[in-house]
Amino acid sequence: PPLISLLDDSAHDCRELAAGALRNLVADSEEQTAAVFAAGAVEPLSKLVVEGSPEGRESAAVILWSLMVDSEERTQSLARSGVISIFVSTLIDGTRDAREAAAEGLGILADASHEHKAAVLAAGAVEPLARLLDAGDLDVRAAAAKALKILANGTSEQTSAVFASNIVGPLLKLIEERSEEHTSELQSPSIISYAVFCLKK
């Protein structure tokens, strides 16, 4: 398909435009998402996350995350493709949307199997996820808290590895914040329950 082939174009503008168009496609329907995956988009998207411009990397990261949503088959395929290390790097130097997508993606991968959870921990995901708990954006913080919850809900060794990264302070801060503007979001299950779960571990 033309859009997939453009992801390998030498011109950054073409790659960005193709990734942006594919991002819109996968947001549109599951059928489109499945078609993008079947067309062999994972490899060029993974390359774009590593080598592209900030905009191109963001779109590629969001697509890779979207490919895994509600699909065990695609999740397993992406795990085998090496996307875990790519997502961990994106947590550190990606844009706001790219970091959120990476955190969400790592959560899906860690939840898919004990093997993938171990791989996410081994890739060093906990430290950058913990740092995102102090990020300004609530959606990014919620995605990080959710991923940490999944990682902490494992063996005693895995739980210890998560808490060795000093996440208690940021989690408590997350729970205690009560500004008028953000109270409803902070009290929603998408952020508070993840923090409370981790602390209970």
C-alpha positions in Angstrom: 0.0 0.0 0.0 1.3 3.5 -0.9 1.1 4.9 2.7 3.1 2.1 4.1 5.8 2.4 1.4 6.1 6.1 2.1 7.2 5.4 5.7 10.5 4.3 4.2 10.8 7.4 2.0 14.1 9.3 2.4 12.3 12.6 2.8 11.2 13.3 6.3 8.2 15.3 5.2 6.8 12.3 3.3 7.3 10.0 6.2 5.6 12.4 8.6 2.6 12.8 6.3 2.3 9.1 5.7 2.5 8.4 9.5 -0.1 11.1 10.2 -2.5 9.7 7.6 -2.1 6.2 9.1 -2.6 7.6 12.5 -6.0 8.9 11.4 -6.8 5.6 9.8 -6.2 3.5 12.9 -8.2 6.0 15.0 -11.2 5.5 12.6 -12.0 1.8 13.0 -10.7 -1.6 14.0 -11.0 -2.7 10.3 -8.6 0.0 9.3 -6.3 -0.9 12.2 -6.2 -4.5 11.2 -5.5 -3.6 7.5 -2.6 -1.4 8.5 -1.1 -4.2 10.6 -1.6 -6.8 7.8 0.1 -4.5 5.3 3.4 -4.8 7.2 3.5 -1.4 8.9 5.1 -2.5 12.1 8.7 -2.6 10.9 8.8 0.8 9.2 6.8 2.4 12.0 9.3 1.0 14.6 12.1 2.5 12.5 10.3 5.8 12.3 9.9 6.0 16.1 13.7 5.7 16.5 14.9 7.8 13.5 12.1 10.2 12.6 11.3 13.8 13.5 9.5 14.5 16.7 6.2 14.7 14.8 6.9 11.5 12.9 8.0 9.7 16.0 4.8 10.7 17.8 2.5 9.5 15.1 4.4 6.2 14.8 4.3 5.6 18.5 0.6 6.3 18.7 0.0 3.9 15.8 2.0 1.1 17.4 0.1 1.5 20.6 -3.2 1.5 18.6 -2.3 -1.7 16.8 -2.2 -3.5 20.2 -5.5 -2.3 21.6 -8.0 -5.2 22.0 -5.8 -7.6 19.9 -3.8 -10.3 21.6 -2.4 -11.4 18.2 -1.1 -8.0 17.3 0.3 -7.5 20.8 2.2 -10.7 20.7 3.6 -9.8 17.2 4.7 -6.3 18.3 6.4 -7.8 21.4 8.4 -10.1 19.2 9.3 -7.2 16.9 11.3 -5.4 19.7 8.8 -2.6 20.4 9.3 -2.8 24.2 12.7 -1.2 24.0 11.4 1.4 21.5 8.6 2.4 23.9 11.0 2.7 26.8 13.2 5.1 24.9 10.1 7.0 23.9 9.1 7.5 27.5 12.3 9.4 27.9 12.5 11.7 24.9 9.2 11.5 23.1 6.6 14.2 22.8 3.6 14.4 25.2 1.4 12.2 23.0 4.3 9.8 22.2 5.1 9.3 25.9 1.4 8.6 26.7 1.2 6.1 23.8 4.4 4.4 25.0 3.2 4.1 28.6 -0.2 2.8 27.4 1.6 0.3 25.1 3.9 -0.9 27.8 0.9 -1.5 30.0 -0.8 -3.6 27.4 2.4 -5.6 26.8 3.0 -6.2 30.5 -0.6 -7.3 30.9 -0.4 -9.8 28.0 1.9 -12.3 29.7 4.4 -12.9 32.5 7.1 -13.2 29.9 6.3 -9.7 28.5 6.0 -8.2 32.0 9.5 -9.5 32.8 10.8 -8.1 29.5 9.3 -4.7 30.2 10.9 -4.6 33.6 14.2 -5.8 32.1 14.1 -3.1 29.5 14.2 -0.5 32.3 10.7 0.9 32.0 10.1 1.6 35.7 12.4 4.6 36.1 11.0 6.6 33.2 7.4 5.6 34.1 8.0 6.8 37.6 9.3 10.1 36.3 6.1 10.6 34.3 4.1 10.5 37.5 5.4 14.0 38.0 4.5 15.1 34.5 2.1 18.0 34.2 -0.4 16.3 31.9 -3.0 14.2 33.7 -3.4 11.7 30.8 0.3 11.0 30.7 0.4 10.6 34.5 -2.6 8.2 34.4 -1.0 6.1 31.7 2.2 5.8 33.7 0.3 5.0 36.9 -1.7 2.3 35.0 1.5 0.7 33.6 3.1 0.7 37.0 0.1 -0.9 38.5 0.3 -3.7 36.0 4.0 -4.2 36.5 3.6 -4.2 40.4 0.9 -6.8 40.2 3.3 -9.7 39.6 5.8 -11.8 41.5 7.2 -10.5 44.7 10.5 -9.8 42.8 8.6 -7.7 40.2 6.7 -5.8 42.9 10.0 -5.0 44.6 11.6 -3.9 41.4 8.8 -1.4 40.9 9.0 0.0 44.4 12.8 0.2 44.3 12.3 3.2 41.9 10.9 5.4 44.7 7.4 5.7 43.3 5.7 6.1 46.6 6.2 9.9 46.8 4.9 10.7 43.4 1.9 8.3 43.9 1.0 10.0 47.2 1.3 13.4 45.5 -1.0 12.1 42.7 -3.6 11.1 45.2 -3.4 14.1 47.4 -3.7 16.8 44.7 -7.0 18.5 44.9 -7.1 21.6 42.7 -10.6 22.8 41.7 -9.8 22.4 38.0 -8.6 18.9 38.2 -10.5 17.3 41.1 -12.8 15.2 38.9 -10.0 13.8 36.7 -7.8 13.0 39.7 -10.6 11.2 41.4 -11.5 9.1 38.4 -10.6 5.4 38.1 -8.2 6.2 35.3 -5.7 7.7 37.7 -6.5 7.4 41.4 -7.3 3.6 41.5 -4.0 2.8 39.8 -2.0 4.8 42.4 -4.0 3.3 45.3 -3.4 -0.2 44.0 0.3 0.3 43.7 0.5 1.7 47.3 -1.5 -1.3 48.6 1.1 -3.6 47.1 
